């Protein structure tokens, strides 16, 4: 095998990957990559895209490995080359024809002899005609295989290691009450240990004939004079919360108020009913779905995501938050039939967290390409990404990636380079 030609197609992003692999052939300039003159028969230094000038004959084999490695490592696959196999032709082999029999000598003049029967004439053997020699045609140029998709090895990338959270910081009245009870129990256990240590020290002092130690005094919590107060969740008291709890009954898992905000946690199968109630009931009338989002909780037991609906009552100037907890693979009912605004919001949740919504009219990605792997807002997704976009736009000195991105978005008409005053 030998590479006879190599050139650069349009679209080089001047990332220096090819020059690092084979500096004898490739040289990266400010806006493209060129083929060095020292390896070309025409002695020019260009992209060689139009000329297709061949390489020097004595370098076609020695540079093959470096060119193939550079083409495989090219992020945008613009390095092209022509690779052919050496034509192994067989030398024609033929058999020499058999020598012709010698001509009979003329007999000398003698006396006439009695006539004899003529002997049969020997026919000479036919000359063997050599078989036609088949010359093997040279093999067609081998088309280089496209480099396989790069799979990022997360174990070999320290900056992509992910530390999964071990707690579930879900705002909740029950969680707050459990935390306060745990703190009170820990404080009580600490006080009991202090009393037990005092009794032990007192008994030891009496046995040694010494004065008893001073009895401990339970510390009184210091007053917090800070003007920043933690907005602790409280029991529901707003009429809207009480109305929803009255109508839905056991379908409401929890309701509380915190920092002036109202939250209702529902059973995941009762979401559509709750949305219709909040929109149509005359006492509530939450006309607008201001936002819909979700959060990943990998440390939770029995569920993995919290899907939150932020409702707004424009005429009453009130806000309400509905929340459902769903496990991995569960498809909540789409809110589009009740609030059409949820169309793009639910597509974003699917794109970023991988939660599909049952009954959605167009459950497709909205930010990432359709072939993107993973969902970027999950906790197991590394912050720098999985490797699909290792080349940053800031390293795109030629602007190729930016131009392709603008073409995909349909915004090529934007003036990316404003004119400068001369």
C-alpha positions in Angstrom: 0.0 0.0 0.0 1.1 3.5 -0.7 -0.5 7.0 -0.5 0.1 8.8 -3.7 -2.0 12.0 -3.1 -3.3 13.9 0.0 -5.4 17.1 0.2 -7.6 19.1 2.5 -11.3 19.6 1.9 -13.1 22.7 2.9 -14.1 23.0 6.5 -10.8 22.8 8.4 -11.1 24.2 11.9 -7.3 24.6 12.4 -7.2 22.6 15.6 -3.5 21.5 15.0 -4.4 17.8 15.4 -3.0 16.8 12.0 0.3 18.8 12.4 0.8 17.1 15.8 0.5 13.6 14.1 2.5 14.3 10.9 4.3 17.6 10.8 6.2 16.5 7.7 3.1 16.7 5.6 0.6 19.1 7.3 1.1 22.7 8.4 -1.7 24.6 10.1 -2.0 28.3 9.2 -4.3 31.0 10.6 -7.3 29.9 8.6 -6.7 26.4 7.1 -4.3 23.5 6.8 -1.8 23.1 3.9 0.4 20.3 2.5 4.1 21.1 2.8 6.0 21.7 -0.5 8.8 19.3 0.5 6.7 16.3 0.1 4.9 17.3 -3.2 6.1 16.8 -6.7 5.0 20.3 -7.8 6.9 22.0 -4.9 3.9 24.2 -3.8 2.5 24.7 -0.3 -1.3 24.8 -0.6 -4.3 22.8 0.5 -3.8 20.8 -2.6 -7.6 20.6 -3.0 -7.7 21.8 -6.6 -4.3 20.6 -7.8 -4.4 17.1 -6.4 -0.6 17.1 -6.8 0.9 13.7 -6.0 3.5 13.1 -3.3 7.1 12.3 -4.1 7.6 8.7 -5.1 10.2 8.0 -2.4 7.9 9.4 0.3 4.7 7.6 -0.6 5.4 4.7 1.7 7.3 6.3 4.5 4.6 8.9 5.2 1.7 6.5 4.9 1.3 5.8 8.7 1.5 9.5 9.7 -1.1 10.5 7.1 -3.5 7.8 8.1 -3.1 8.7 11.8 -3.7 12.4 11.1 -6.9 11.6 9.0 -8.2 9.4 11.8 -7.7 12.1 14.4 -9.2 14.9 12.4 -12.3 16.1 14.3 -14.1 17.3 11.1 -12.7 14.6 8.7 -11.5 17.0 6.0 -8.2 15.2 5.4 -8.5 13.2 2.2 -6.0 10.9 0.5 -5.7 8.5 -2.3 -4.2 5.1 -1.3 -3.4 2.4 -3.9 -1.9 -1.0 -3.7 1.3 -1.8 -5.7 0.5 -3.6 -8.9 2.2 -7.1 -8.8 2.4 -8.2 -12.4 3.6 -11.7 -13.3 6.4 -12.0 -15.9 5.0 -13.8 -19.1 6.2 -17.4 -19.1 6.1 -19.2 -22.4 7.4 -22.6 -23.6 9.9 -22.7 -26.4 8.6 -24.4 -29.5 9.9 -27.9 -30.2 12.8 -27.9 -32.8 11.8 -28.9 -36.3 13.1 -32.3 -37.5 16.2 -32.1 -39.7 15.6 -32.1 -43.4 16.5 -35.5 -45.0 19.7 -35.7 -46.9 19.6 -36.3 -50.7 20.7 -39.9 -51.5 23.8 -40.5 -53.6 23.5 -41.8 -57.2 23.5 -45.6 -57.1 22.5 -48.4 -59.4 18.8 -48.9 -59.7 17.5 -51.3 -57.0 14.3 -53.2 -57.0 11.3 -51.0 -56.2 10.1 -51.2 -52.5 6.9 -50.1 -51.0 7.0 -46.5 -49.8 7.4 -46.0 -46.1 4.9 -44.0 -44.3 5.8 -40.3 -44.1 6.3 -39.2 -40.5 4.3 -36.1 -39.7 6.1 -33.8 -37.4 4.5 -33.1 -34.0 2.5 -29.9 -33.8 4.2 -27.0 -32.3 2.8 -26.1 -28.8 1.3 -22.7 -28.9 2.0 -20.9 -25.5 -1.1 -20.1 -23.5 -1.9 -16.4 -23.3 -0.4 -14.8 -20.2 -3.0 -13.1 -18.0 -1.6 -9.9 -16.5 -3.3 -8.9 -13.2 -4.7 -5.4 -13.3 -3.7 -3.2 -10.5 -6.2 -3.1 -7.6 -8.6 -0.2 -7.4 -7.5 2.6 -4.9 -8.6 1.6 -1.5 -11.0 4.2 0.0 -10.0 5.1 3.5 -12.6 4.1 6.1 -14.3 6.8 8.0 -13.0 7.1 11.5 -15.2 5.4 14.0 -17.3 7.5 16.4 -15.2 8.6 19.4 -16.4 7.1 22.6 -15.2 9.1 25.6 -13.6 7.1 28.4 -14.8 8.7 31.6 -12.4 6.8 33.8 -9.5 8.3 31.9 -10.8 11.8 32.2 -10.4 13.2 35.8 -12.3 16.4 34.9 -15.3 14.3 33.9 -15.6 12.3 37.1 -18.9 12.7 38.8 -19.5 12.5 42.6 -23.2 11.5 43.1 -25.0 13.2 45.9 -25.9 11.1 49.0 -28.8 13.2 50.3 -32.1 14.4 48.9 -32.5 18.1 49.5 -36.2 18.2 48.6 -38.0 21.2 50.2 -40.8 19.7 52.2 -42.7 20.3 55.5 -42.4 16.7 56.5 -38.7 16.8 55.8 -38.3 20.0 57.8 -40.2 18.5 60.8 -38.1 15.4 60.7 -34.9 17.4 60.6 -36.1 19.5 63.6 -37.1 16.4 65.5 -33.7 14.8 64.8 -31.9 17.9 66.0 -33.9 18.0 69.2 -33.2 14.3 69.8 -29.5 14.9 69.3 -29.5 17.8 71.6 -31.4 15.8 74.3 -28.9 12.9 73.9 -26.0 15.3 74.3 -27.6 16.8 77.5 -28.2 13.3 79.0 -24.5 12.4 78.3 -23.4 15.6 80.1 -25.6 14.7 83.1 -24.2 11.1 83.1 -20.6 12.4 83.0 -21.4 14.8 85.9 -22.8 11.9 88.0 -19.7 9.8 87.3 -17.3 12.7 88.2 -19.3 13.4 91.4 -19.2 9.8 92.6 -15.4 9.7 91.9 -14.9 12.9 93.9 -16.8 11.6 96.9 -14.8 8.4 96.8 -11.6 10.3 96.9 -12.8 12.8 99.5 -12.7 15.8 97.2 -15.2 18.5 96.6 -18.0 17.6 94.1 -17.8 19.3 90.7 -20.1 22.1 89.8 -23.4 20.9 88.4 -23.9 21.5 84.7 -26.4 24.1 83.4 -28.3 23.4 80.2 -27.5 26.2 77.7 -30.2 28.5 76.6 -30.5 29.1 72.8 -29.0 32.5 72.0 -31.4 34.9 70.4 -30.8 35.4 66.7 -30.5 39.1 66.0 -29.7 38.6 62.3 -32.2 40.2 60.0 -31.9 37.2 57.6 -34.3 34.6 58.7 -34.6 31.1 57.3 -38.0 30.8 55.6 -39.1 27.6 57.3 -42.0 25.7 55.8 -45.3 25.9 57.7 -48.6 24.2 57.6 -51.1 25.2 54.9 -53.3 28.2 55.8 -54.0 29.9 52.4 -57.6 29.4 51.1 -56.3 28.1 47.8 -54.3 25.3 49.4 -57.3 24.4 51.6 -59.5 24.3 48.6 -57.3 22.0 46.6 -56.9 19.7 49.6 -60.6 19.6 50.1 -61.4 18.7 46.5 -58.6 16.3 45.8 -58.6 14.6 49.2 -56.1 11.7 49.5 -54.6 12.6 46.1 -52.7 15.4 47.9 -49.6 14.0 49.5 -48.5 17.2 51.1 -49.2 20.9 51.1 -47.2 23.7 52.8 -46.2 27.3 52.6 -42.6 28.6 52.7 -41.3 32.1 52.2 -44.6 33.3 50.9 -44.8 30.5 48.3 -47.4 27.8 48.2 -46.6 24.2 47.3 -48.9 21.2 46.7 -47.3 17.8 46.3 -49.7 15.4 44.4 -49.9 11.8 43.6 -48.3 11.5 40.1 -51.5 10.0 38.6 -53.6 13.0 39.8 -51.7 15.6 38.0 -54.1 16.2 35.1 -57.0 16.5 37.4 -55.2 19.0 39.6 -54.2 21.1 36.6 -57.8 21.3 35.3 -59.0 22.2 38.8 -56.6 25.0 39.2 -57.5 26.4 35.8 -61.2 26.0 35.7 -62.4 26.4 39.3 -63.8 29.9 39.8 -62.2 30.1 43.2 -58.7 29.4 41.9 -58.5 30.5 38.2 -54.8 30.0 37.6 -54.8 30.9 33.9 -51.1 30.7 33.1 -48.5 28.0 33.3 -45.5 30.3 33.9 -42.9 27.5 34.0 -42.5 23.8 34.1 -39.2 22.2 35.2 -37.8 19.1 36.9 -34.9 18.1 39.1 -32.9 14.9 39.4 -32.6 13.2 42.8 -30.5 10.1 42.4 -30.3 9.4 46.1 -34.0 9.2 46.6 -35.8 6.0 47.4 -38.8 5.0 45.3 -38.6 8.0 43.0 -35.9 9.8 40.9 -37.3 13.1 39.6 -39.4 15.9 40.9 -41.5 17.6 38.2 -42.7 21.0 39.2 -45.5 23.2 37.6 -45.5 26.9 38.4 -49.0 28.4 37.9 -49.9 32.0 38.0 -53.3 33.7 38.5 -53.0 37.0 36.7 -56.2 38.5 37.9 -55.6 37.6 41.6 -51.8 38.2 41.6 -51.0 34.8 43.1 -48.6 31.9 42.4 -49.0 28.2 43.1 -46.5 25.4 42.7 -47.7 21.8 41.9 -45.2 19.0 42.3 -45.1 15.3 41.5 -42.4 12.7 42.3 -41.8 10.2 39.5 -39.5 7.1 39.3 -37.1 6.4 36.4 -39.0 5.5 33.2 -42.4 6.9 34.4 -44.2 9.0 31.8 -46.4 11.7 33.4 -49.5 13.0 31.7 -48.7 15.9 29.4 -50.0 19.3 30.5 -50.4 20.5 26.9 -54.2 19.9 26.7 -54.7 22.1 29.7 -51.9 24.6 29.3 -50.5 24.7 25.7 -47.5 26.6 27.0 -46.2 23.2 28.3 -45.4 22.1 24.7 -41.8 23.5 24.6 -41.3 23.3 28.3 -41.9 19.5 28.4 -39.6 19.1 25.3 -36.9 20.9 27.3 -37.4 18.5 30.3 -37.1 15.5 28.0 -34.0 16.9 26.4 -32.2 17.8 29.6 -33.5 15.1 32.0 -34.9 12.3 29.8 -38.5 12.4 31.2 -41.0 11.6 28.5 -44.6 12.9 28.8 -47.5 10.8 27.7 -49.8 12.4 25.2 -47.3 15.1 24.1 -47.8 16.1 20.5 -44.1 16.3 19.6 -41.8 14.6 22.1 -38.5 15.6 20.5 -35.3 17.3 21.7 -35.3 21.1 21.6 -31.7 22.1 22.5 -29.4 19.2 21.7 -29.3 17.3 18.4 -31.5 14.2 18.0 -28.4 11.9 18.1 -27.1 13.4 21.3 -26.2 10.8 24.0 -27.4 11.4 27.6 -29.3 14.2 29.3 -27.2 17.2 30.5 -29.1 18.1 33.7 -28.9 14.6 35.2 -26.6 14.3 38.2 -24.5 11.5 36.6 -23.8 13.7 33.5 -20.3 15.3 33.8 -20.2 19.0 33.6 -17.7 19.3 30.7 -19.9 16.8 28.7 -19.4 13.2 27.5 -17.0 14.1 24.7 -19.4 14.7 21.8 -18.3 18.4 21.6 -14.7 18.3 22.8 -13.8 21.2 20.4 -14.7 24.5 21.8 -15.9 27.4 19.6 -13.1 29.5 21.1 -10.5 27.1 19.5 -12.3 27.4 16.1 -10.0 30.0 14.6 -11.3 29.6 11.1 -14.9 30.0 12.2 -16.1 26.8 10.5 -17.9 25.4 13.5 -19.6 28.7 14.1 -20.7 28.9 10.5 -22.1 25.4 10.5 -23.9 26.1 13.8 -25.5 29.2 12.3 -26.5 27.3 9.2 -28.2 24.6 11.3 -30.0 27.3 13.3 -31.0 29.2 10.1 -29.4 32.4 11.3 -26.7 32.8 8.6 -28.2 36.2 7.7 -26.9 37.7 10.9 -23.9 39.9 10.4 -21.3 38.1 12.5 -18.5 40.4 11.4 -19.7 44.0 11.7 -17.8 46.4 9.4 -15.0 48.4 11.0 -14.3 52.1 10.2 -11.2 52.5 8.1 
